[in-house]
Every structure is written in C-alpha cells, then in structure tokens.
Amino acid sequence: MLQQILDTKHLEVYIVIGTLVLFGLLETFAGFLKKSRRTSSDWIQEAGSFLALSTLIHPLIVWIIFQAGNYFLPEYTQWMTGWNLGIALAFYLLIDDMLQYWYHRSAHEYPFLWKLHRAHHQAEEMGYFVSYRNAALYFLLMPNIWWIGVITFLGGGKAIVLGLILKQVVIISSHSTVKWDKPMYDNRLLRPLVKILERIIITPAFHHKHHGTSKLEGGEPNNNFGNMFSIWDQLFGTAIFRDSFPTKYGLPRPTQDVWTAAYLYPLVKSKDERSELASGYAPQDTTTATPTLVTVKKGEKYLWCACGKSQSQPFCDGSHHGSKQKPILFEAKRDGTVKFCNCKISKKGPFCDNSHEALLEKVATEKVILNR
C-alpha cells in the first residue's frame, strides 16, 4: 500500500504544499497573520524563494547529477533499486541531515556563506514560509540538495519522496508561529514525551531559539543548527534545550535591504551602507587598549563582545555573525562597577585582566624603535 502511494507522481510536492497551507490556515485562525509585521517584500522573498527552489533550482541540480552520472558512472544507475525502503530511507535521511547541519553551521561561521544565509535571520517573526528564506546561491550550494540528486540517480526515488515529506513537515512546523510543543511542555503528563521528542527531532522551542536575536532575548543564534534531527547538535556540542521561546527575533542590527539584494546576492548588492550585503562593506576593528567601566545592577544581563568588531563596545551588536567568535553572557550577581575587557585578549573575558597593559607596552616599544 505504502509503495503504491509513493509511486504517485509529484506526491512530495502535494504534501509539502498541503503542509504549508495547513500551517498557513492555523496561523491565520490563531490570529498571527492579522498582527504580523511582515512587509510585501518579506512575502515576495519567501514565496518567490519557495517557487524558485521547487521549480528551478531543485530540478536543475537533479538534471546536472543525472547528466554527470550517466556520463561518468552509468553502471550505478538504479543501483539502489531493490533496497528495503526503511534502509534506503535511513541511508538518505541521515546523510542528508548531517550534510545540512554542517552546511547550516558553516553559514554562521564563514562570512560569504553568512551573507547568503543572512536573509533567513532577518525575519523579525517566525512563520511557516520563513524556512525558504535564503539567497538563491545558498540553495544552489546546499550539499543535501545535490545529495537528493545522487540518491535519485541511484534509484532511491521512493526514499526521497517519503524523506522529503517527513523532513519538510518537521522543518515547516519548527519555523511556524504555531508552537505545537508548548502545551506539551506545560502539561505534567505530556512533558516527558516532548522531552524525548526534542532529543530526536527539531521542535519549535529548539529551533525558535536559533532565530532569537541574541542570548539577552532568550535566543541561541550560535547554536541549534539542526534541520530535522537534533542528534547532530547533541553530537557536536551545539544543542541548547530549554522549554522557553525567545522574546525577540531577527538581527541585532536591522538594515533596509531590498528583497532583490537579499535573494540575488552577490549579483545584487544592498544600498544600505550598514548592511553586510552592501558593496565594499568591511567590519571595522573596534578594539581598544583600555577597558570600559560599567555600572551594573544585580540580576541584569549583559552580552560582551568577543569578536572586537561591535560598534557598541564592550557589548555585542551582532557583528560576530559569519565568524566562529561568540559573545559571552554575563549576569550581575550584585550592584557595582565592572571593568569589561576591550582589547579582547583577556584570559578572563568578559572581564579585564590587565592584558591590555602588555599591549600598551608593545605599542610604546614600537614607537621608540620607529623614532630612533
């Protein structure tokens, strides 16, 4: 029976569109769309990106794989034919999801990939269409889409259909404003079940944290990179499990980027000079050799800049995105004055340990040598 259903032409497309419609209706009936801050530019980018991915980019990549496969490795055509569906599904999904985990994580750690992925985090609210919000080149370079082409060439079409359905349902639901897991966290009987679920698949609470603006708002933008399974985050030390949701979404430094720049970068650049997508944009080094004294209040949280590029030193403004640097959260235990490091070489960051004095001595010595 399942085999016959999976033989339905374009079944995965129908299911994905049906899932989008379902969550769209749920968000509408729940009143989320009525109070949405989405602009027409947001809708154009998200809907256009979905259509381009499903009708142009995905088919193009599969076609390229088939052409290359038939030319170089024709003997492997339909190699997976006859595989048990469960084994084929696991083979496809596990490799697919691990590839996407590392690609997604790399997009947060390397500048060029971050610029292609930046639009995804520019959304100031979650929604069922946000999952498709990326630059076109981001999708063209996405390794798991090429993996889909490989599995299709090898004859694993049914595993692809079933896998895409399962994965897209998880991804769309984890981006939606419909927080289906929240009632489970709040229910004493269901809480153990959702605690098990979040250790296996990506839940809204898990992924919403990744979209939170920063740790100050309950977000974890430098963690929780998983797409379908949370196992990769757990294996590679980037999983943060909490049953709360961020109070704010989007980038710490919002910019006015037209949708064409966000989607077609680097072919189209942003006209907003503050944007990382602007022509000639280069983050400035804002480190100084003197610490900053800050009066702190007990219980208040402060996010210390570790990358040395924030325009709001000594605190983070999101300039670390696209690098492996991560800001450090500090919660004041008492009222008082704290000396925050600005040289970024303190071994006790976020606090000053007088490492800047060695830096000042080095600069003074170099000046003496130059003046001789």
C-alpha positions as CSV (number, residue, x, y, z in Angstrom):
1,M,0.0,0.0,0.0
2,L,2.7,2.5,1.0
3,Q,4.7,1.6,-2.1
4,Q,1.7,2.4,-4.3
5,I,1.2,5.7,-2.6
6,L,4.8,6.6,-3.0
7,D,4.5,5.9,-6.7
8,T,2.1,8.9,-7.0
9,K,3.7,11.4,-9.3
10,H,4.9,14.6,-7.5
11,L,3.5,13.3,-4.2
12,E,6.1,15.1,-2.2
13,V,5.2,18.4,-3.8
14,Y,1.5,17.9,-3.0
15,I,2.3,17.0,0.6
16,V,4.7,20.0,1.1
17,I,2.2,22.5,-0.4
18,G,-0.5,20.9,1.7
19,T,1.6,21.3,4.9
20,L,2.3,25.0,4.0
21,V,-1.5,25.5,3.5
22,L,-2.3,23.7,6.8
23,F,0.1,25.8,8.9
24,G,-0.9,28.9,7.0
25,L,-4.5,28.3,8.0
26,L,-3.5,27.5,11.6
27,E,-1.6,30.8,11.8
28,T,-4.5,32.7,10.3
29,F,-7.1,31.2,12.6
30,A,-4.8,31.8,15.6
31,G,-4.6,35.5,14.7
32,F,-0.9,35.6,13.9
33,L,-1.3,36.9,10.4
34,K,-3.6,39.7,11.5
35,K,-0.9,41.1,13.8
36,S,2.0,40.2,11.5
37,R,4.7,42.8,10.9
38,R,5.7,41.1,7.6
39,T,6.1,43.5,4.6
40,S,5.2,42.8,1.0
41,S,9.0,42.5,0.4
42,D,9.1,39.6,3.0
43,W,6.2,37.8,1.3
44,I,7.7,38.2,-2.1
45,Q,11.1,36.9,-1.0
46,E,9.7,33.9,0.9
47,A,7.1,32.8,-1.7
48,G,9.4,33.6,-4.6
49,S,12.3,31.6,-3.0
50,F,10.0,28.6,-2.4
51,L,8.8,28.7,-6.1
52,A,12.3,29.1,-7.5
53,L,13.7,26.3,-5.3
54,S,11.0,23.8,-6.2
55,T,10.6,24.6,-9.9
56,L,14.1,25.8,-10.9
57,I,17.0,25.1,-8.5
58,H,16.0,21.6,-7.3
59,P,15.2,20.2,-10.8
60,L,18.3,21.9,-12.3
61,I,20.6,20.2,-9.7
62,V,18.9,16.8,-10.2
63,W,19.4,17.2,-14.0
64,I,23.1,18.0,-13.6
65,I,23.6,15.0,-11.4
66,F,21.9,12.7,-13.9
67,Q,23.9,14.1,-16.8
68,A,27.2,13.7,-14.9
69,G,26.2,10.2,-13.5
70,N,25.2,8.9,-16.9
71,Y,28.4,10.1,-18.4
72,F,30.9,9.1,-15.7
73,L,29.2,6.3,-13.8
74,P,26.4,4.8,-15.9
75,E,26.8,1.4,-14.3
76,Y,25.4,2.9,-11.0
77,T,22.1,4.0,-12.5
78,Q,19.3,2.5,-10.4
79,W,21.9,0.9,-8.0
80,M,19.5,1.2,-5.1
81,T,16.6,-0.5,-6.8
82,G,15.5,-3.4,-4.7
83,W,16.8,-1.9,-1.4
84,N,14.4,-2.2,1.6
85,L,12.5,1.1,1.8
86,G,13.4,1.5,5.5
87,I,17.1,1.1,4.9
88,A,17.0,3.3,1.8
89,L,15.1,6.0,3.8
90,A,17.6,5.9,6.7
91,F,20.6,6.0,4.3
92,Y,19.2,9.1,2.5
93,L,17.9,11.0,5.6
94,L,20.8,10.6,8.0
95,I,23.4,11.6,5.4
96,D,21.1,14.4,4.1
97,D,20.5,15.9,7.5
98,M,24.2,15.7,8.6
99,L,25.2,17.5,5.4
100,Q,22.7,20.2,6.1
101,Y,23.7,20.5,9.7
102,W,27.3,21.2,8.7
103,Y,26.3,23.5,5.9
104,H,24.0,25.5,8.1
105,R,26.6,25.7,10.8
106,S,29.2,26.8,8.3
107,A,26.8,29.5,7.1
108,H,27.1,31.0,10.6
109,E,30.9,30.7,10.8
110,Y,32.1,31.9,7.4
111,P,31.5,35.4,6.1
112,F,30.5,34.6,2.5
113,L,28.1,31.8,3.4
114,W,26.6,34.0,6.2
115,K,25.7,36.7,3.6
116,L,23.8,34.1,1.6
117,H,22.0,32.9,4.8
118,R,21.6,36.3,6.4
119,A,18.1,36.9,5.0
120,H,16.9,33.8,6.9
121,H,17.6,35.5,10.2
122,Q,16.5,38.9,9.1
123,A,12.9,37.9,9.6
124,E,11.6,39.6,12.8
125,E,9.0,36.9,13.4
126,M,8.7,33.2,12.7
127,G,6.3,31.8,10.2
128,Y,5.6,28.7,8.0
129,F,7.3,30.3,5.0
130,V,10.5,31.5,6.8
131,S,12.2,28.2,6.2
132,Y,12.6,29.0,2.5
133,R,14.0,32.5,3.1
134,N,17.6,32.3,1.8
135,A,19.6,33.6,-1.2
136,A,19.4,31.7,-4.4
137,L,23.1,30.8,-4.3
138,Y,22.7,29.4,-0.8
139,F,20.3,26.8,-2.2
140,L,22.5,26.2,-5.3
141,L,25.4,25.4,-3.0
142,M,23.4,23.4,-0.5
143,P,25.0,19.9,-0.4
144,N,21.9,18.0,0.7
145,I,20.1,19.1,-2.4
146,W,22.9,17.6,-4.5
147,W,22.6,14.5,-2.3
148,I,18.9,14.3,-3.4
149,G,20.1,14.2,-7.0
150,V,22.6,11.5,-6.2
151,I,20.0,9.3,-4.4
152,T,17.5,9.8,-7.3
153,F,20.2,8.8,-9.8
154,L,20.9,5.7,-7.8
155,G,17.3,4.7,-7.9
156,G,16.2,5.7,-4.4
157,G,13.3,7.8,-5.6
158,K,10.7,6.4,-3.1
159,A,13.1,7.0,-0.2
160,I,13.4,10.6,-1.5
161,V,9.7,11.1,-1.7
162,L,9.0,9.8,1.8
163,G,12.1,11.5,3.3
164,L,11.2,14.9,1.8
165,I,7.7,14.6,3.1
166,L,8.9,13.8,6.7
167,K,11.6,16.4,6.6
168,Q,9.5,19.3,5.3
169,V,6.8,18.6,7.8
170,V,9.3,18.9,10.6
171,I,11.1,22.0,9.1
172,I,7.8,23.9,8.4
173,S,6.3,23.1,11.8
174,S,9.5,24.1,13.6
175,H,9.5,27.5,11.9
176,S,5.8,28.2,12.3
177,T,4.4,30.6,14.9
178,V,2.1,27.6,15.9
179,K,4.1,26.3,18.9
180,W,2.7,22.9,19.0
181,D,5.2,21.7,21.6
182,K,4.4,24.5,24.2
183,P,1.2,22.8,25.5
184,M,3.2,19.6,25.9
185,Y,5.9,21.4,28.0
186,D,3.1,22.9,30.1
187,N,1.4,19.6,30.7
188,R,2.8,17.5,33.5
189,L,1.8,14.2,31.8
190,L,3.0,15.2,28.3
191,R,6.2,16.9,29.3
192,P,8.3,13.7,29.5
193,L,7.1,12.8,25.9
194,V,8.1,16.2,24.4
195,K,11.5,15.9,26.3
196,I,12.1,12.7,24.4
197,L,10.9,14.1,21.1
198,E,13.2,17.2,21.3
199,R,16.2,14.8,21.6
200,I,15.2,13.2,18.3
201,I,13.5,15.8,16.0
202,I,13.6,19.6,15.8
203,T,10.8,21.1,17.8
204,P,9.6,24.8,17.6
205,A,11.2,25.6,21.0
206,F,14.5,24.2,19.8
207,H,14.6,26.0,16.5
208,H,13.0,29.2,17.6
209,K,16.0,29.7,19.9
210,H,18.2,29.7,16.9
211,H,16.2,32.6,15.4
212,G,16.2,34.6,18.6
213,T,18.1,37.9,18.3
214,S,20.6,37.1,21.0
215,K,21.1,35.4,24.4
216,L,19.6,38.6,26.0
217,E,16.3,37.8,24.4
218,G,16.5,34.1,25.1
219,G,17.9,33.2,21.7
220,E,20.8,31.0,20.7
221,P,21.7,32.1,17.2
222,N,25.1,30.4,17.5
223,N,23.6,27.0,18.5
224,N,20.8,24.6,17.5
225,F,21.7,24.3,13.8
226,G,19.8,21.0,13.2
227,N,17.1,20.8,10.5
228,M,15.2,17.6,11.0
229,F,17.1,15.7,13.8
230,S,18.7,17.3,16.9
231,I,21.2,14.4,17.2
232,W,23.9,16.3,15.3
233,D,23.7,19.3,17.6
234,Q,24.0,16.9,20.5
235,L,26.9,15.0,19.0
236,F,28.9,18.2,18.1
237,G,28.2,20.2,21.2
238,T,25.8,22.9,19.8
239,A,22.5,21.7,21.4
240,I,20.7,24.0,23.8
241,F,17.5,22.5,25.3
242,R,15.1,24.9,27.1
243,D,11.3,24.9,27.0
244,S,11.1,28.7,26.6
245,F,10.8,30.8,23.5
246,P,12.8,34.0,22.5
247,T,11.2,37.3,23.3
248,K,12.6,38.9,20.1
249,Y,13.6,37.6,16.6
250,G,15.7,39.0,13.8
251,L,19.2,40.5,13.6
252,P,20.6,42.9,16.4
253,R,21.4,45.5,13.7
254,P,18.4,45.6,11.3
255,T,19.1,47.0,7.8
256,Q,17.0,48.1,4.9
257,D,17.8,45.5,2.3
258,V,15.5,45.2,-0.7
259,W,14.4,41.6,-1.4
260,T,16.4,41.5,-4.6
261,A,19.7,42.1,-2.7
262,A,18.8,39.5,-0.1
263,Y,17.9,36.9,-2.7
264,L,20.3,37.6,-5.5
265,Y,23.4,38.5,-3.6
266,P,26.2,38.8,-4.7
267,L,24.8,39.7,-8.1
268,V,22.7,42.4,-6.5
269,K,24.1,44.5,-3.6
270,S,22.2,46.3,-0.8
271,K,22.1,50.1,-1.0
272,D,22.1,50.3,2.8
273,E,25.8,51.0,3.7
274,R,25.3,49.5,7.1
275,S,24.4,46.1,5.6
276,E,26.8,43.2,5.1
277,L,25.3,42.9,1.6
278,A,26.4,46.4,0.6
279,S,29.2,46.9,-1.9
280,G,32.6,47.4,-0.1
281,Y,31.2,46.5,3.3
282,A,34.0,45.6,5.7
283,P,33.6,45.2,9.5
284,Q,35.8,47.6,11.4
285,D,38.1,46.6,14.3
286,T,36.8,48.4,17.3
287,T,39.1,47.0,20.0
288,T,40.9,49.4,22.2
289,A,43.8,49.0,24.7
290,T,41.7,50.4,27.6
291,P,38.9,48.6,29.5
292,T,35.4,50.1,30.0
293,L,34.0,50.7,33.5
294,V,30.3,49.8,33.5
295,T,27.9,50.3,36.4
296,V,25.8,47.0,36.6
297,K,22.7,46.1,38.5
298,K,22.1,42.8,40.3
299,G,20.1,40.4,38.1
300,E,20.7,42.3,34.8
301,K,22.3,40.5,31.9
302,Y,25.0,41.9,29.6
303,L,26.3,40.4,26.4
304,W,30.0,41.0,26.0
305,C,31.5,41.4,22.5
306,A,34.3,38.8,21.9
307,C,34.9,39.5,18.2
308,G,36.2,43.0,18.5
309,K,34.0,44.4,15.7
310,S,30.9,45.6,17.6
311,Q,30.0,49.3,17.2
312,S,28.7,49.2,20.8
313,Q,31.8,48.2,22.7
314,P,32.1,46.5,25.1
315,F,28.8,44.9,24.2
316,C,27.7,42.7,21.3
317,D,25.8,44.1,18.4
318,G,25.8,41.0,16.2
319,S,28.9,41.9,14.2
320,H,30.3,38.4,15.0
321,H,27.8,36.7,12.7
322,G,29.7,34.9,9.9
323,S,32.6,34.0,12.2
324,K,33.4,31.4,14.9
325,Q,33.5,34.1,17.6
326,K,30.7,34.0,20.1
327,P,29.7,36.7,22.6
328,I,29.7,35.9,26.3
329,L,26.6,36.4,28.5
330,F,27.3,37.9,31.9
331,E,24.7,38.2,34.7
332,A,25.5,40.6,37.5
333,K,25.4,39.0,40.9
334,R,25.4,42.3,42.8
335,D,25.2,46.0,42.1
336,G,28.6,47.6,41.4
337,T,31.1,48.5,38.8
338,V,32.6,46.0,36.4
339,K,35.7,46.5,34.2
340,F,34.9,45.0,30.9
341,C,37.7,44.0,28.5
342,N,38.0,46.0,25.3
343,C,41.3,44.6,24.0
344,K,39.7,41.1,23.5
345,I,42.9,39.3,24.7
346,S,41.9,38.9,28.3
347,K,42.1,35.4,29.6
348,K,39.2,36.2,31.9
349,G,36.8,37.6,29.4
350,P,34.4,39.4,29.6
351,F,36.4,40.9,32.5
352,C,39.7,42.8,32.1
353,D,42.8,41.0,33.5
354,N,45.2,43.9,32.5
355,S,46.4,42.0,29.4
356,H,46.0,45.4,27.6
357,E,49.0,46.7,29.6
358,A,51.3,44.3,27.7
359,L,49.6,45.6,24.5
360,L,50.3,49.2,25.5
361,E,53.9,48.4,26.3
362,K,54.3,46.7,22.9
363,V,52.9,49.8,21.2
364,A,55.2,52.1,23.2
365,T,58.3,50.0,22.4
366,E,57.4,50.0,18.7
367,K,57.1,53.8,18.8
368,V,60.5,54.1,20.4
369,I,62.1,51.9,17.7
370,L,60.5,53.9,14.9
371,N,61.7,57.2,16.4
372,R,65.3,56.1,16.6
